[in-house]
Amino acid sequence: MVEPRGDLLPADARQYARWSRVGRVLGSRTGDWIAIGVVFVLSLPRVLIRPDDPWNPGFNWPLAVALLGTLSLLVRRRWPEVPAIAGLVVLALTSDDALLRFGVYAMGRYRPLRYASWAAMLVVVIRLCVVVFVVDQHLSTPVWQLMVLTLRYSLMSVLGPASAGAVVRTFRVGELLSAFRARLDREDAVRRGEEAAADRAERARRQIARDAHDHVGHQVTLMVLQANLLVAKAPDEATRTAAEELVGRGQKAIHELHSMVKTLKEPDEKPSSPPDVRRIERLVDDARRSGADVRLDQHGFESRLLAPAVAEYCFRVAQEGLTNAVKHAPGATVLVIVASDETLVHVSVRNTAPTRAPGAHARGGGSGLKDLAEMAARLGGELVGRPTPDQGFEVRSTVPLVTPV
């Protein structure tokens, strides 16, 4: 495989591209009219200077023939045979071969090499016959001598332009092939870059999964073991109940951690617990059992289903809001509202002022709200977190019922 270059085009393509602007002009309709003008000007000496015909200032028919013949160059790219045939006609009528040269050049430029070669040889024969039997018929030179003398000039005036057209055609094909090769190189470089980025992301996911399983999972497992010991050695029923609750939460955390690790290792696999907005009810119940004063107001979902991404997002907002309220506002009353109308889903978590100071575990903060705001933007909604007038805090989000494609 050819290694991609750092520049836009290889050296040979850049060399070809120097003439690309001129080629675009000559290959357009403007180039056709330029060619018509050049051929007509080149035809003027042979057309106007005709010793055997008197000058007619009112109407000069050779000039009209030359002008009409040059208009055939308008179709030189699609039908290059037309200007070649027109050139033979102009040669027979006016003895000028400027249009014929441009015609055979067009055949070499716009037709395959083998076809152009045979067509050029045929034009040589026809030109030879036209010159000998039409243009120079008044000469007293024997026919065979005139044919020998005219053959060399016919070969030069036909094969030369045809060869030039074939060279230009090869030049243009080389330019296109070089540009195409450069494009393939760039696409290959982009593909390899994307594959490298995907490989780095895969390695990062697996590293995170290993770290979460080895370190976080280890600490949570130790916490559950210590809680089990506390259940066995609890001095009273209240302590035993709290320890059993702690064991249940730890086991649930281990289960969710394993699910997260499995998702990181196999991102294409569907999650074991499908997104459901009713999970918020279980989330609120868990918070109540832990001693938090939480109320849930949920309505508007009786007659409609939420998209999985929207349901998962609502659960994440409620989870983050409850976690922050319990962590930073101990003793506060928390109100969770999840409502839906015809087009939007509204989620808010609002807590009152805390009744006691937060513990040491509440110091610092993560990026949960920031990540949720980015997730809301991807869903076409918004998320706002702000203090309330009663010294509390509110997290409010609104997202569409239908996720954007």
C-alpha positions as CSV (number, residue, x, y, z in Angstrom):
1,M,0.0,0.0,0.0
2,V,1.3,3.5,-0.9
3,E,2.1,5.5,2.2
4,P,0.0,8.7,2.5
5,R,1.9,11.9,2.1
6,G,1.5,14.9,4.4
7,D,0.7,17.3,1.5
8,L,-2.5,17.4,-0.4
9,L,-1.2,15.9,-3.7
10,P,1.8,13.9,-4.7
11,A,4.6,15.7,-6.6
12,D,3.5,14.6,-10.0
13,A,-0.1,15.6,-9.3
14,R,1.1,19.1,-8.2
15,Q,3.1,19.4,-11.4
16,Y,0.0,18.5,-13.4
17,A,-2.2,20.8,-11.4
18,R,-0.1,23.9,-12.4
19,W,-2.0,23.9,-15.7
20,S,-5.4,22.9,-14.2
21,R,-6.8,26.4,-14.3
22,V,-5.7,26.9,-17.9
23,G,-7.1,23.4,-18.7
24,R,-10.5,24.3,-17.1
25,V,-10.7,27.5,-19.3
26,L,-9.8,25.7,-22.5
27,G,-12.1,22.8,-21.7
28,S,-15.2,25.1,-21.2
29,R,-17.4,26.8,-23.7
30,T,-15.1,29.8,-23.5
31,G,-12.3,27.6,-24.7
32,D,-14.5,26.5,-27.7
33,W,-14.9,30.1,-28.8
34,I,-11.2,30.8,-28.3
35,A,-10.5,27.8,-30.6
36,I,-13.0,29.1,-33.2
37,G,-11.4,32.5,-33.1
38,V,-7.8,31.2,-33.5
39,V,-8.8,28.8,-36.3
40,F,-10.6,31.6,-38.2
41,V,-7.7,34.0,-37.9
42,L,-5.3,31.3,-39.1
43,S,-7.6,30.7,-42.1
44,L,-7.7,34.3,-43.2
45,P,-4.4,34.4,-45.3
46,R,-5.4,31.4,-47.5
47,V,-9.0,32.5,-47.7
48,L,-8.5,36.2,-48.5
49,I,-5.4,35.9,-50.7
50,R,-6.7,33.9,-53.7
51,P,-5.0,35.0,-57.0
52,D,-7.4,32.9,-59.1
53,D,-10.5,34.5,-57.7
54,P,-11.3,38.2,-57.8
55,W,-12.0,40.0,-54.5
56,N,-15.7,40.6,-53.9
57,P,-16.2,43.2,-51.1
58,G,-19.9,42.5,-50.9
59,F,-19.8,38.8,-50.3
60,N,-16.7,36.6,-50.0
61,W,-17.9,33.0,-50.1
62,P,-14.6,31.4,-49.0
63,L,-14.6,33.5,-45.9
64,A,-18.2,32.4,-45.2
65,V,-17.2,28.8,-45.7
66,A,-14.3,29.1,-43.3
67,L,-16.5,30.8,-40.7
68,L,-19.2,28.2,-40.9
69,G,-16.6,25.4,-40.8
70,T,-15.0,26.7,-37.6
71,L,-18.4,26.6,-35.8
72,S,-18.0,22.8,-35.9
73,L,-15.5,23.2,-33.1
74,L,-18.3,23.7,-30.7
75,V,-18.9,19.9,-30.7
76,R,-15.2,18.9,-30.8
77,R,-15.3,17.2,-27.4
78,R,-18.4,15.1,-28.0
79,W,-18.0,14.5,-31.7
80,P,-14.5,15.3,-32.8
81,E,-15.1,13.7,-36.1
82,V,-17.4,16.6,-37.1
83,P,-14.6,19.3,-37.2
84,A,-12.3,16.8,-39.0
85,I,-14.9,16.2,-41.7
86,A,-15.7,20.0,-41.9
87,G,-12.0,20.6,-42.2
88,L,-11.8,18.3,-45.3
89,V,-14.7,20.2,-46.8
90,V,-13.1,23.6,-46.1
91,L,-9.9,22.3,-47.6
92,A,-11.6,21.2,-50.8
93,L,-13.5,24.6,-51.2
94,T,-10.8,27.1,-49.9
95,S,-7.5,25.1,-50.0
96,D,-7.0,26.0,-46.3
97,D,-6.3,23.1,-43.8
98,A,-6.2,25.0,-40.4
99,L,-9.6,23.6,-39.4
100,L,-8.6,20.1,-40.5
101,R,-5.5,20.3,-38.2
102,F,-7.7,21.2,-35.2
103,G,-10.1,18.5,-36.1
104,V,-7.5,15.7,-36.1
105,Y,-6.1,17.2,-32.9
106,A,-9.6,16.8,-31.3
107,M,-9.8,13.2,-32.4
108,G,-6.4,12.4,-30.8
109,R,-7.5,14.3,-27.7
110,Y,-11.0,12.9,-27.1
111,R,-10.8,9.4,-28.7
112,P,-8.9,6.3,-27.7
113,L,-5.4,5.9,-29.2
114,R,-6.2,3.0,-31.5
115,Y,-9.3,4.6,-32.9
116,A,-7.5,8.0,-33.3
117,S,-4.6,6.3,-35.1
118,W,-6.8,4.6,-37.7
119,A,-8.9,7.7,-38.2
120,A,-5.8,9.8,-38.7
121,M,-4.5,7.4,-41.4
122,L,-7.9,7.6,-43.1
123,V,-7.8,11.4,-43.0
124,V,-4.3,11.3,-44.5
125,V,-5.6,9.3,-47.5
126,I,-8.6,11.6,-47.9
127,R,-6.5,14.7,-47.6
128,L,-4.1,13.4,-50.2
129,C,-6.9,12.7,-52.7
130,V,-8.5,16.1,-52.0
131,V,-5.3,18.0,-52.6
132,V,-4.3,16.1,-55.7
133,F,-7.7,15.8,-57.4
134,V,-9.4,19.0,-56.2
135,V,-7.1,21.7,-54.9
136,D,-4.1,21.2,-57.3
137,Q,-6.0,19.7,-60.3
138,H,-5.0,22.7,-62.4
139,L,-1.3,21.9,-62.1
140,S,0.4,20.1,-65.1
141,T,2.5,17.9,-62.8
142,P,1.8,14.2,-63.3
143,V,-0.5,12.7,-60.7
144,W,1.9,10.2,-59.3
145,Q,4.5,12.9,-58.8
146,L,2.0,15.2,-57.2
147,M,0.9,12.4,-54.8
148,V,4.5,11.7,-53.8
149,L,5.1,15.4,-53.2
150,T,1.9,15.8,-51.2
151,L,2.1,12.7,-49.1
152,R,4.9,14.0,-46.9
153,Y,3.0,17.2,-46.2
154,S,-0.2,15.3,-45.6
155,L,1.5,13.1,-43.0
156,M,3.0,16.0,-41.2
157,S,-0.2,18.1,-41.2
158,V,-2.4,15.3,-40.0
159,L,-0.3,12.9,-37.8
160,G,1.4,15.8,-36.0
161,P,-1.8,17.3,-34.5
162,A,-3.3,13.9,-33.9
163,S,-0.1,12.9,-31.9
164,A,-0.3,16.2,-30.0
165,G,-3.9,15.4,-29.0
166,A,-3.0,11.9,-27.9
167,V,-0.1,13.3,-25.7
168,V,-2.5,15.8,-24.1
169,R,-5.0,13.0,-23.5
170,T,-2.3,10.9,-21.8
171,F,-1.2,14.0,-19.8
172,R,-4.8,14.5,-18.5
173,V,-5.3,10.9,-17.7
174,G,-2.1,10.9,-15.7
175,E,-3.3,14.0,-13.8
176,L,-6.6,12.3,-13.0
177,L,-4.9,9.1,-11.9
178,S,-2.5,11.1,-9.7
179,A,-5.3,13.0,-8.1
180,F,-7.3,9.8,-7.6
181,R,-4.3,8.1,-6.0
182,A,-3.8,11.1,-3.7
183,R,-7.5,10.9,-2.7
184,L,-7.2,7.2,-1.9
185,D,-4.1,7.9,0.2
186,R,-5.9,10.6,2.2
187,E,-8.9,8.3,2.7
188,D,-6.6,5.5,3.8
189,A,-4.9,7.8,6.2
190,V,-8.3,8.9,7.7
191,R,-9.4,5.3,7.9
192,R,-6.3,4.3,9.7
193,G,-6.6,7.3,12.1
194,E,-10.2,6.3,12.9
195,E,-9.2,2.7,13.5
196,A,-6.4,3.9,15.8
197,A,-8.8,6.2,17.7
198,A,-11.3,3.3,18.0
199,D,-8.5,1.0,19.3
200,R,-7.4,3.6,21.8
201,A,-11.0,4.1,23.0
202,E,-11.4,0.3,23.3
203,R,-8.2,0.0,25.3
204,A,-9.3,2.9,27.6
205,R,-12.7,1.2,28.1
206,R,-11.1,-2.0,29.1
207,Q,-8.7,-0.3,31.4
208,I,-11.5,1.5,33.1
209,A,-13.4,-1.7,33.4
210,R,-10.4,-3.5,35.0
211,D,-9.8,-0.7,37.4
212,A,-13.5,-0.5,38.4
213,H,-13.6,-4.3,38.9
214,D,-10.3,-4.6,40.8
215,H,-10.3,-1.5,43.0
216,V,-13.9,-0.2,43.4
217,G,-15.3,-3.7,43.4
218,H,-12.7,-4.8,46.0
219,Q,-13.6,-1.9,48.3
220,V,-17.3,-2.5,48.0
221,T,-16.9,-6.2,48.7
222,L,-14.9,-5.4,51.9
223,M,-17.7,-3.0,52.9
224,V,-20.3,-5.8,52.5
225,L,-18.2,-8.2,54.5
226,Q,-17.8,-5.8,57.3
227,A,-21.5,-5.1,57.2
228,N,-22.2,-8.9,57.5
229,L,-19.9,-9.0,60.5
230,L,-21.9,-6.1,62.0
231,V,-25.2,-8.0,61.4
232,A,-23.8,-11.0,63.3
233,K,-22.5,-8.9,66.2
234,A,-25.1,-6.2,66.4
235,P,-25.9,-5.2,70.0
236,D,-29.6,-4.4,69.3
237,E,-32.3,-4.9,66.7
238,A,-32.0,-1.3,65.2
239,T,-28.3,-1.8,64.5
240,R,-28.9,-5.2,63.0
241,T,-31.6,-3.7,60.7
242,A,-29.4,-0.9,59.6
243,A,-26.5,-3.3,58.9
244,E,-28.8,-5.6,56.9
245,E,-29.9,-2.5,54.9
246,L,-26.2,-1.7,54.3
247,V,-25.5,-5.3,53.1
248,G,-28.4,-5.1,50.7
249,R,-27.2,-1.8,49.3
250,G,-23.7,-3.1,49.0
251,Q,-24.8,-6.2,47.1
252,K,-26.9,-4.0,44.8
253,A,-23.9,-1.8,44.2
254,I,-21.8,-4.8,43.4
255,H,-24.4,-6.0,40.9
256,E,-24.6,-2.6,39.2
257,L,-20.8,-2.4,39.1
258,H,-20.6,-5.8,37.4
259,S,-23.2,-4.6,34.9
260,M,-21.2,-1.4,34.2
261,V,-18.0,-3.4,33.8
262,K,-19.8,-5.7,31.4
263,T,-21.1,-2.8,29.4
264,L,-17.6,-1.2,29.2
265,K,-16.2,-4.5,27.9
266,E,-19.0,-5.2,25.5
267,P,-20.6,-1.9,24.6
268,D,-22.8,-3.3,21.9
269,E,-24.6,-5.7,24.2
270,K,-28.0,-4.5,25.5
271,P,-28.2,-3.7,29.3
272,S,-29.6,-6.3,31.6
273,S,-32.1,-3.8,33.0
274,P,-34.0,-1.9,30.3
275,P,-34.5,1.9,30.8
276,D,-37.8,2.6,32.5
277,V,-39.0,5.8,34.1
278,R,-40.7,3.8,36.9
279,R,-37.3,3.0,38.2
280,I,-37.4,6.4,39.8
281,E,-40.1,5.0,42.2
282,R,-37.7,2.4,43.4
283,L,-34.9,5.0,43.7
284,V,-37.1,7.2,45.9
285,D,-38.1,4.2,48.1
286,D,-34.4,3.3,48.6
287,A,-33.8,6.9,49.6
288,R,-36.7,6.9,52.1
289,R,-35.4,3.6,53.7
290,S,-32.1,5.3,54.2
291,G,-33.8,8.0,56.3
292,A,-34.2,10.8,53.8
293,D,-37.4,12.8,53.6
294,V,-38.3,12.4,49.9
295,R,-41.6,12.9,48.1
296,L,-42.3,11.9,44.5
297,D,-44.8,13.6,42.2
298,Q,-45.1,11.5,39.0
299,H,-47.8,12.0,36.4
300,G,-48.5,12.1,32.7
301,F,-47.2,8.7,31.7
302,E,-50.5,6.8,31.8
303,S,-51.2,6.9,28.1
304,R,-47.7,7.2,26.5
305,L,-44.4,5.4,26.5
306,L,-41.0,7.1,26.7
307,A,-38.1,6.5,24.4
308,P,-35.4,4.4,26.1
309,A,-32.9,7.2,25.9
310,V,-35.4,9.7,27.5
311,A,-36.4,7.2,30.2
312,E,-32.7,6.5,31.1
313,Y,-32.0,10.3,31.1
314,C,-34.9,11.0,33.5
315,F,-33.6,8.3,35.9
316,R,-30.1,9.7,35.8
317,V,-31.4,13.2,36.6
318,A,-33.4,12.0,39.5
319,Q,-30.5,9.8,40.8
320,E,-28.0,12.7,40.6
321,G,-30.4,15.2,42.2
322,L,-31.2,12.8,45.1
323,T,-27.5,11.9,45.6
324,N,-26.5,15.6,45.8
325,A,-29.4,16.5,48.1
326,V,-28.6,13.7,50.5
327,K,-24.9,14.4,50.3
328,H,-24.9,18.3,50.6
329,A,-28.2,19.0,52.4
330,P,-28.7,16.5,55.2
331,G,-32.0,16.7,56.9
332,A,-33.6,18.6,54.0
333,T,-37.0,17.8,52.4
334,V,-36.6,16.6,48.8
335,L,-39.3,16.8,46.2
336,V,-38.9,14.8,43.0
337,I,-41.2,15.7,40.1
338,V,-41.4,13.7,36.9
339,A,-44.2,14.9,34.5
340,S,-45.0,14.6,30.9
341,D,-47.3,16.5,28.5
342,E,-47.9,16.2,24.8
343,T,-44.4,17.0,23.6
344,L,-42.0,17.3,26.6
345,V,-40.8,15.5,29.7
346,H,-40.1,17.6,32.8
347,V,-37.8,16.3,35.6
348,S,-36.9,18.3,38.7
349,V,-35.3,17.5,42.1
350,R,-35.6,20.3,44.7
351,N,-34.5,20.3,48.3
352,T,-35.0,22.7,51.1
353,A,-32.2,24.2,53.2
354,P,-30.2,21.6,55.2
355,T,-31.0,21.2,58.9
356,R,-27.4,20.3,59.8
357,A,-24.0,20.8,58.3
358,P,-22.8,18.4,55.6
359,G,-20.2,15.8,56.6
360,A,-16.6,15.5,55.4
361,H,-17.7,13.3,52.5
362,A,-19.6,16.2,50.9
363,R,-16.4,18.2,50.2
364,G,-15.6,18.7,46.6
365,G,-17.8,17.9,43.6
366,G,-17.9,15.8,40.5
367,S,-19.0,16.4,37.0
368,G,-22.4,14.8,37.2
369,L,-24.5,17.8,36.4
370,K,-22.1,18.8,33.6
371,D,-22.4,15.4,32.0
372,L,-26.2,15.4,32.4
373,A,-26.3,18.8,30.7
374,E,-24.4,17.4,27.7
375,M,-26.7,14.4,27.6
376,A,-29.7,16.8,27.6
377,A,-28.3,18.8,24.8
378,R,-27.8,15.6,22.7
379,L,-31.5,14.8,23.4
380,G,-32.6,18.2,22.3
381,G,-33.4,19.5,25.8
382,E,-31.7,21.5,28.6
383,L,-30.7,21.1,32.2
384,V,-30.4,23.8,34.8
385,G,-29.0,23.6,38.4
386,R,-29.5,26.7,40.6
387,P,-30.1,27.7,44.3
388,T,-33.6,28.4,45.5
389,P,-34.8,31.4,47.5
390,D,-35.2,29.2,50.6
391,Q,-31.5,28.4,50.7
392,G,-32.1,25.1,49.0
393,F,-31.1,23.8,45.5
394,E,-33.0,22.7,42.4
395,V,-32.0,20.6,39.4
396,R,-34.6,21.0,36.6
397,S,-34.5,19.5,33.1
398,T,-36.8,19.4,30.1
399,V,-36.4,17.1,27.1
400,P,-38.6,16.2,24.2
401,L,-40.6,13.0,24.2
402,V,-39.2,12.1,20.8
403,T,-35.4,12.0,20.7
404,P,-33.7,13.7,17.6
405,V,-32.4,11.5,14.9
